[in-house]
Amino acid sequence: MSMSMIAEDTLMCDSPWGHTEFESKTLRNLLGCYPTGVAVVTTRTADGRDVGVTINSFASLSLDPPLVLWSLVNHSPNLAVFRDCQHFTINILGKDHQELAMRFANPRIENKFEDVAIHITPEGIPALHGAIATLVCENHKQDHIGDHLLMVGHVRRIGSETGKPLVFHSGAFTALHEAR
Ligand SMILES: Cc1cc2nc3c(=O)[nH]c(=O)nc-3n(C[C@H](O)[C@H](O)[C@H](O)COP(=O)(O)O)c2cc1C
């Protein structure tokens, strides 16, 4: 399509395309059409308490140096724990880990790690057994942006197991389907 055709299309519109005023619920629903994986980020406090939160804000950021990012909502009771920790693990969940995802997303469960199989990494923090991929990260950078704390991790150790990922899309859990 030539530039002149685009300009013509634009001129032919009665009103400008798109919405410039929207409620955050509308934006949230729209963002939900972007499918993501699901992970549980974990760490251990200085006094030995294990902490974990389900996230889908995880993303890769850089390969050289190896950096990843995720974000935690400002009102999380674990904000200071993650902001100040030395290391955290990103545990990427498999398609059969829906219960684990719900468990670590439920603030009413006092000890989210009860009956959850974990191992302790050489850095001294918990990692979930059975995660299809685990990244142990050094807490590299944190920044309060909008209503979330942006966390950047320097990947120091990785491990993986075979398995298909759990997927989150339009507010619901799903799995990958074969293209045909
Ligand atoms: C699929 C899914 C993805 C989520 N992603 C995030 C996220 O990226 N950041 C976040 O702060 N909360 C996220 N949440 C919500 C937290 O898991 C939930 O608020 C949890 O209670 C936080 O734990 P805490 O209250 O013990 O800190 C997500 C929940 C689900 C079910």
The ligand as a Gaussian input file, in Angstrom:
#p B3LYP/6-31G(d) Opt

LIG

0 1
 C       -1.928000     -15.524000      35.846000
 C       -1.616000     -14.468000      36.882000
 C       -0.631000     -13.536000      36.622000
 C       -0.306000     -12.551000      37.557000
 N        0.697000     -11.665000      37.290000
 C        1.050000     -10.750000      38.208000
 C        2.169000      -9.893000      37.975000
 O        2.837000      -9.961000      36.947000
 N        2.481000      -8.963000      38.943000
 C        1.750000      -8.882000      40.099000
 O        2.077000      -8.022000      40.921000
 N        0.702000      -9.687000      40.351000
 C        0.355000     -10.625000      39.451000
 N       -0.684000     -11.478000      39.704000
 C       -1.413000     -11.353000      40.951000
 C       -0.632000     -11.958000      42.133000
 O       -0.282000     -13.306000      41.906000
 C       -1.498000     -11.866000      43.396000
 O       -1.866000     -10.522000      43.594000
 C       -0.825000     -12.382000      44.628000
 O       -1.739000     -12.255000      45.674000
 C        0.391000     -11.596000      45.016000
 O        0.911000     -12.213000      46.181000
 P        1.116000     -11.374000      47.523000
 O       -0.215000     -10.688000      47.769000
 O        1.438000     -12.439000      48.533000
 O        2.230000     -10.454000      47.238000
 C       -1.022000     -12.476000      38.780000
 C       -2.024000     -13.433000      39.044000
 C       -2.318000     -14.419000      38.107000
 C       -3.380000     -15.448000      38.422000

